[in-house]
């Protein structure tokens, strides 16, 4: 498990640091998490996290798909929701 759930790009301890295409995939996932707070993108982001693309990303990153979804849910749940226009976090199938 990683040292901090606040940093989704932190690789699990005993695994090598991400490189090349892995860094790009992690960046795309991070951007999708940020886009959850934008109402106009919410549908597409939900489709990404619930669909086969996210599953493929997990395979390429060496992540367990269920673990990654739970980790992202916990991360998003801790973000402030309120007058800043952010929506409540979605619950993705696990």
C-alpha positions in Angstrom: 0.0 0.0 0.0 1.2 3.5 -0.6 2.3 5.9 2.1 -0.4 8.4 1.3 -3.8 8.0 -0.2 -3.7 11.8 -0.9 -1.3 11.2 -3.7 -2.7 8.9 -6.3 0.5 8.8 -8.3 2.5 7.3 -5.4 3.3 3.7 -6.3 2.9 1.0 -3.8 6.1 0.6 -1.6 8.2 -2.4 -2.9 7.3 -1.6 -6.6 9.5 0.5 -9.0 8.6 4.0 -9.6 6.3 4.6 -12.6 7.9 5.5 -15.9 7.1 6.4 -19.5 3.6 5.5 -20.5 2.7 4.7 -16.9 3.2 8.4 -15.9 0.9 9.4 -18.7 -1.8 7.0 -17.6 -1.6 8.2 -14.0 -1.9 11.8 -15.2 -5.0 10.9 -17.2 -6.6 9.3 -14.1 -5.6 12.3 -12.0 -7.2 14.7 -14.5 -10.4 12.6 -14.6 -10.6 12.8 -10.8 -10.3 16.6 -11.0 -13.0 16.7 -13.7 -15.4 15.0 -11.3 -15.9 18.4 -9.8 -17.1 19.9 -13.1 -20.8 19.2 -13.8 -20.4 19.3 -17.6 -17.8 16.5 -17.5 -19.4 14.3 -14.8 -21.1 11.9 -17.1 -18.0 11.3 -19.2 -15.8 10.8 -16.1 -18.3 8.4 -14.6 -18.3 6.4 -17.9 -14.5 6.3 -17.8 -14.2 5.0 -14.2 -17.0 2.4 -14.7 -15.9 1.3 -18.2 -13.4 -0.8 -19.9 -10.9 2.0 -20.4 -10.2 2.4 -16.7 -9.9 -1.4 -16.4 -7.3 -1.4 -19.2 -5.4 1.4 -17.5 -5.3 -0.6 -14.3 -3.9 -3.6 -16.2 -1.2 -1.5 -17.8 -0.3 0.1 -14.4 -0.3 -3.3 -12.6 -3.1 -2.2 -10.3 -5.9 -4.3 -9.0 -9.0 -2.7 -10.5 -11.2 -3.1 -7.4 -8.4 -1.7 -5.2 -7.9 1.3 -7.5 -11.6 2.1 -7.5 -11.9 1.9 -3.7 -8.8 4.1 -3.4 -10.1 6.7 -5.8 -13.5 6.6 -3.9 -11.8 7.3 -0.6 -9.7 10.1 -2.1 -12.7 11.8 -3.7 -14.8 11.4 -0.6 -12.3 13.4 1.5 -12.3 16.3 -0.9 -14.4 19.3 0.2 -17.9 19.5 -1.3 -19.8 22.6 -0.9 -20.1 26.1 -2.3 -17.3 25.6 -4.8 -19.5 23.9 -7.3 -18.1 20.4 -6.8 -20.5 17.5 -6.9 -20.7 14.7 -4.4 -18.5 11.8 -5.3 -19.9 9.0 -7.4 -19.9 5.4 -6.2 -18.2 3.3 -8.7 -18.9 -0.4 -9.0 -16.3 -2.5 -7.2 
